[in-house]
Amino acid sequence: MTGLADLVRPVDPTAVLELFPAAPPRLLAVGEPTHRSPELLALRNDLFRGLVKHHGYRTIALETDCLGGLLVDEHVTTGAGDLDNVVARGLSHGWGSLPGNRDLVRWMRAFNAGRPAQDHVRFAGVDGPLEIDAAASPRAALTAVHAFLAAGGDLGLLPCTADELDRLLGEDAAWTEPAAMVDPARSVGRSAQARELRRVADDLATLLDADAPGLVAAAGREAWHTARLRARTATALLRYHSWMADPSDARMPWLLRVRDTIMADNLLALAERGPVLAWAHTSHLRRGAGHMTLWGHDRLRWWGAGAQVAARLGDAYGYLALAVGTVGNQGVAAPAPETVEGALHALPGTALPGGRGLVDARRLADVLGSVPVPRESSWFGYAPLDHLGETDGVLFVRDVVAG
């Protein structure tokens, strides 16, 4: 009879892709249950290196600002900028301070050095230019798209001049006002200028697609893809600011949806160009609905980026859930044995070489039998594995610390 220990495989790219016997997923997503853990970042880096060297993956997509990610991608593909400056400016949410992220960027640059462009590994941020307490001004994205179209398109079709765009944008401080996140009245997202900017952004995005043949011929496909990324971002930012200004109960559910739709659209655009490893929080990448309690809103529920992408890509979307046993510096003790994490944590060390293991989620569910009891975490920063039925596999790390 097969026991749990018999199901555990070493964490390596070949074992991961064997979970998908029909074909490797175009978009392989790993949902981490907590951010900033050195052990989880090291696992990510090992996995990506193996996928690149042996399985043809060439892009890694992280939960960081998609516009800042362009700076990191330029560095790893051309060597532009020094590492310290690139990670400080290019990785949002404070991710640039993490050694694991610096190691990743450094390795990507070293891998690309001397290789032809078509064989380069690429870096992408998929999150919006958003933080928990503010959203960016749409200025950088909108002005860059306008300049791109002005340089290679029909000037007579632009919805406004550069000066008119600058006037509509106004002061950036009005857009980034921190108080607007908790007080809709402080947001400029539904001002007359903001409403006009949404029309302008929509027209600019439409011109990028409608005039694609000429724009690609004039500027190149890469520059056109970057312009489309900026146009998507500008449009989504204006939508996000609009809902920040809404005083109704729909405000927070809409903000969550807008953010994850940004991620989903960016992931889909990347998957069109080649195989991608995506790494973000579980709540964003799981196949089912996410849920959380935030700022007085009880059990907010929404479809995250992973659920949206899975609905469109089907079997071309693969999803692995990451789980851990303990988080030593946050008081998260060994999990109860009747939980998924508890069953894996109780395995002998020989079954988890190096404290890591990979398990086929379908076979794991069969061996565990009844539906596992949900784990209760003593620390809000750890999201327990409560969605085993949504996953293709479970990556387990016995013990970690939070960064």
C-alpha positions in Angstrom: 0.0 0.0 0.0 1.3 3.4 -1.0 2.1 5.6 2.0 2.6 9.4 2.1 6.4 9.0 2.2 6.3 7.1 -1.0 4.7 10.0 -2.8 7.3 12.6 -1.9 9.7 13.5 -4.7 12.8 15.8 -4.6 12.1 19.3 -5.6 13.6 19.5 -9.1 12.2 20.8 -12.4 11.9 17.4 -14.0 9.8 16.1 -11.2 7.6 19.2 -11.3 7.0 18.9 -15.0 6.1 15.2 -14.7 3.0 16.4 -12.9 1.8 17.5 -16.4 2.2 14.4 -18.6 0.3 15.8 -21.5 2.5 18.9 -22.0 4.5 21.3 -19.9 2.3 24.2 -18.8 2.8 27.4 -20.8 2.4 29.2 -17.5 3.7 27.4 -14.4 2.6 29.3 -11.3 3.8 28.8 -7.7 1.8 30.3 -4.9 3.9 31.2 -1.8 2.0 31.3 1.5 4.2 34.1 2.9 6.5 36.7 1.5 10.2 37.4 2.2 11.3 33.9 3.4 14.9 33.2 2.4 14.2 29.5 2.2 11.3 30.0 -0.3 13.2 32.4 -2.4 16.1 30.0 -2.6 13.7 27.2 -3.7 12.3 29.6 -6.4 15.8 30.4 -7.7 16.8 26.7 -7.8 13.6 25.8 -9.7 13.9 28.6 -12.2 17.5 27.8 -13.0 16.6 24.2 -13.7 13.6 25.1 -15.8 15.9 27.5 -17.9 18.8 25.1 -18.3 16.9 21.9 -19.0 13.3 22.7 -20.1 13.3 25.8 -22.2 11.7 28.3 -19.8 12.9 31.8 -20.4 10.8 34.2 -18.3 10.2 34.6 -14.6 7.2 36.8 -13.5 7.1 38.1 -10.0 4.6 40.0 -7.8 6.3 43.3 -8.3 5.5 46.6 -10.2 5.3 45.8 -13.9 6.7 49.2 -14.9 9.6 48.9 -12.5 10.2 45.4 -13.8 11.2 46.9 -17.2 14.3 48.3 -15.5 15.2 44.9 -14.1 14.7 43.3 -17.5 16.8 45.9 -19.2 19.6 45.1 -16.7 19.5 41.3 -17.1 19.4 41.6 -20.9 21.8 44.4 -21.6 23.7 45.0 -18.4 22.5 48.6 -18.1 22.7 50.0 -14.6 24.4 48.6 -11.5 22.7 45.9 -9.4 22.1 48.0 -6.3 20.3 50.7 -8.2 18.3 48.3 -10.4 16.9 46.3 -7.6 16.2 49.3 -5.5 14.2 51.1 -8.2 12.9 48.1 -10.2 11.5 45.9 -7.4 8.5 47.3 -5.5 7.1 46.3 -2.1 10.7 46.4 -0.7 11.6 43.2 -2.5 14.9 44.8 -3.7 16.4 44.5 -0.2 16.0 40.7 -0.2 19.2 38.7 -0.9 17.3 36.0 -2.7 15.9 38.5 -5.2 19.4 40.1 -5.7 20.8 36.6 -6.3 18.1 35.9 -8.9 18.8 39.1 -10.8 22.6 38.6 -10.6 22.3 35.0 -12.0 20.0 36.1 -14.8 22.5 38.8 -15.9 25.4 36.3 -15.8 23.3 33.7 -17.8 22.6 36.2 -20.5 26.1 37.6 -20.9 27.5 36.5 -24.2 24.2 34.8 -25.3 22.2 35.9 -28.4 19.1 37.9 -27.6 16.7 35.1 -28.6 18.2 32.9 -25.9 18.0 35.4 -23.1 16.2 34.9 -19.9 13.7 37.7 -19.2 12.3 39.3 -16.0 8.8 40.6 -15.7 6.8 42.3 -12.9 3.1 41.5 -13.2 1.7 43.6 -10.3 0.4 47.1 -10.9 2.3 50.2 -9.6 0.4 49.8 -6.3 1.1 49.6 -2.6 -1.2 48.8 0.3 -1.5 52.6 1.1 -1.4 54.2 -2.4 -1.5 53.9 -6.1 0.9 55.6 -8.6 0.1 58.4 -10.9 -0.8 57.3 -14.4 1.7 59.9 -15.7 4.7 57.7 -16.5 2.7 55.1 -18.4 0.4 57.5 -20.3 3.1 59.9 -21.4 5.3 57.1 -22.6 2.5 55.6 -24.7 1.7 59.0 -26.1 5.3 59.6 -27.1 5.6 56.2 -28.7 2.5 56.8 -30.9 3.6 60.3 -31.7 7.0 59.0 -32.9 5.7 56.2 -35.1 2.0 56.8 -35.7 -0.4 59.3 -37.2 -0.2 62.5 -35.2 -3.6 63.5 -36.5 -5.3 60.6 -34.7 -3.9 61.2 -31.2 -6.7 62.1 -28.8 -4.8 65.0 -27.3 -1.4 66.8 -27.5 1.4 66.2 -25.1 0.7 69.6 -23.4 -3.0 68.7 -23.1 -2.1 65.4 -21.6 0.2 67.1 -19.0 -2.6 69.5 -18.1 -5.1 66.7 -17.5 -2.6 64.7 -15.4 -2.0 67.7 -13.1 0.2 67.2 -10.0 1.4 63.7 -9.2 0.9 64.3 -5.5 -2.9 64.4 -6.0 -2.8 60.9 -7.4 -0.5 59.4 -4.8 -2.3 61.0 -1.7 -2.0 58.2 0.9 -5.2 59.3 2.7 -7.2 58.4 -0.4 -6.8 54.7 0.4 -9.0 55.1 3.5 -10.9 58.2 2.6 -12.6 58.2 -0.9 -13.2 61.9 -0.7 -9.4 62.5 -0.8 -9.1 60.7 -4.2 -9.0 62.5 -7.6 -10.1 59.3 -9.4 -13.5 60.6 -10.4 -12.6 64.2 -11.2 -13.5 65.7 -14.6 -9.8 65.4 -15.6 -9.7 61.8 -14.5 -12.8 60.9 -16.5 -11.2 62.6 -19.6 -8.0 60.7 -19.0 -9.8 57.4 -19.1 -11.1 58.3 -22.5 -7.6 59.3 -23.7 -6.1 56.1 -22.3 -8.7 54.0 -24.0 -8.0 55.8 -27.4 -4.3 55.4 -27.0 -4.6 51.7 -26.3 -6.9 51.2 -29.3 -4.4 53.0 -31.6 -1.6 50.7 -30.4 -3.6 47.7 -31.6 -5.2 49.3 -34.7 -1.9 50.6 -36.0 0.2 47.6 -34.9 1.6 46.7 -38.3 3.0 50.2 -38.9 4.2 50.6 -35.3 6.0 47.3 -35.2 7.7 48.0 -38.5 8.8 51.4 -37.3 9.9 50.7 -33.7 10.2 46.9 -33.5 8.0 44.2 -31.9 9.7 44.5 -28.5 9.0 48.3 -28.2 5.4 47.7 -29.3 4.9 45.0 -26.6 6.4 47.4 -24.0 4.0 50.2 -25.1 1.0 47.8 -24.8 2.2 47.0 -21.3 2.2 50.7 -20.4 -1.2 51.2 -22.0 -2.7 48.3 -20.0 -1.2 49.8 -16.9 -2.4 53.3 -17.5 -5.9 52.1 -18.2 -6.0 49.9 -15.1 -4.5 52.6 -12.9 -7.2 55.1 -13.9 -9.8 52.4 -13.2 -8.2 51.8 -9.8 -8.2 55.5 -8.9 -11.8 55.7 -10.0 -12.8 53.0 -7.5 -10.6 54.6 -4.8 -13.0 57.6 -5.1 -16.1 55.5 -4.6 -17.7 55.7 -1.2 -19.9 52.6 -1.6 -19.4 49.1 -0.2 -18.4 48.0 -3.7 -15.1 50.0 -3.4 -12.8 47.4 -1.8 -14.2 44.4 -3.8 -13.6 46.4 -7.0 -10.0 47.4 -6.0 -9.1 43.8 -5.4 -10.5 42.8 -8.7 -8.7 45.6 -10.6 -5.4 44.6 -9.1 -5.7 40.9 -9.9 -6.9 41.7 -13.4 -3.8 43.7 -14.0 -1.8 40.6 -13.0 -3.9 38.3 -15.1 -3.6 40.5 -18.2 0.2 40.7 -17.8 0.6 37.0 -17.2 -1.5 36.2 -20.3 0.6 38.6 -22.4 3.8 36.9 -21.2 2.5 33.4 -21.9 1.8 34.4 -25.5 5.5 34.9 -26.0 6.9 31.7 -24.4 6.9 29.5 -21.2 6.8 31.4 -18.0 7.4 30.6 -14.3 5.1 32.9 -12.2 5.8 33.4 -8.5 3.4 35.3 -6.3 1.3 35.0 -3.2 -1.1 32.1 -3.1 -4.1 34.4 -2.9 -3.2 35.8 -6.4 -2.3 32.5 -8.2 -4.8 29.9 -6.8 -7.4 28.5 -9.2 -10.3 29.2 -6.8 -11.6 32.4 -5.2 -9.4 34.3 -2.8 -10.7 35.6 0.5 -9.5 38.0 3.2 -10.6 40.3 5.9 -9.3 43.9 5.5 -10.1 47.3 7.0 -13.4 46.3 8.5 -14.5 44.3 5.4 -15.3 40.8 6.5 -14.4 37.9 4.3 -13.8 39.7 1.0 -14.0 37.3 -1.8 -12.7 37.6 -5.4 -11.3 35.7 -8.4 -7.5 36.2 -8.4 -5.2 36.4 -11.3 -4.6 32.6 -11.3 -8.3 31.8 -11.4 -8.8 34.3 -14.3 -5.8 32.9 -16.3 -6.8 29.3 -15.7 -10.3 30.1 -17.0 -8.7 31.2 -20.3 -5.7 28.9 -20.6 -7.2 25.7 -19.3 -4.5 23.0 -19.1 -1.8 25.4 -20.2 -2.0 26.8 -16.7 -0.2 24.8 -14.1 -0.4 25.6 -10.4 1.7 24.5 -7.4 0.8 25.4 -3.9 3.7 26.0 -1.5 3.3 25.1 2.2 5.6 25.1 5.2 5.7 23.5 8.6 7.0 26.2 10.9 7.9 29.8 10.7 10.4 30.0 13.5 10.7 33.7 14.0 7.0 34.3 13.9 5.8 31.8 16.5 4.2 29.5 13.9 4.7 26.1 15.5 4.5 22.6 14.1 1.1 22.1 12.5 -1.6 19.8 13.8 -1.2 16.3 12.3 -4.7 16.3 10.8 -3.8 19.2 8.5 -2.0 18.8 5.1 1.0 20.7 6.5 0.9 18.5 9.6 0.9 15.2 7.7 3.9 16.4 5.6 5.8 17.9 8.6 5.5 14.6 10.5 7.4 12.7 7.7 10.9 11.5 8.7 13.8 13.5 7.5 14.8 10.8 4.9 11.5 11.5 3.1 12.2 15.2 2.9 15.9 15.5 1.8 17.1 19.0 2.6 13.8 19.7 4.3 11.9 20.0 0.9 9.6 17.8 -1.0 7.2 17.7 -3.9 3.9 15.8 -3.9 1.3 15.2 -6.6 -1.8 16.9 -5.1 -4.2 14.3 -6.5 -2.3 11.4 -5.1 -1.8 13.3 -1.8 -5.6 13.8 -1.5 -6.1 10.0 -2.0 -3.6 9.0 0.6 -4.9 11.5 3.2 -8.4 10.1 2.7 -10.9 12.4 4.3 -10.8 16.2 3.7 -7.9 17.5 5.9 -8.7 19.9 8.7 -7.9 23.5 7.8 -4.8 24.7 9.6 -5.1 27.7 11.9 -2.1 30.0 11.7 -1.1 32.0 14.7 0.5 34.6 12.4 -1.5 36.6 9.9 1.4 36.6 7.5 1.1 32.9 6.7 -1.7 31.6 4.5 -2.4 27.9 5.3 -3.0 25.4 2.5 -6.8 25.3 2.4 -7.2 24.6 -1.3 -5.6 21.2 -2.0 -8.3 20.4 -4.6 -7.2 23.4 -6.8 -3.6 22.4 -7.1 -1.6 20.2 -9.4 1.2 19.7 -6.8 2.3 20.7 -3.3 5.8 22.0 -2.7 6.6 21.6 1.0 9.4 23.2 3.1 9.7 21.8 6.6 10.9 24.9 8.4 11.4 28.6 7.4 11.9 32.0 8.8 10.2 35.1 7.6 12.4 37.8 6.1 
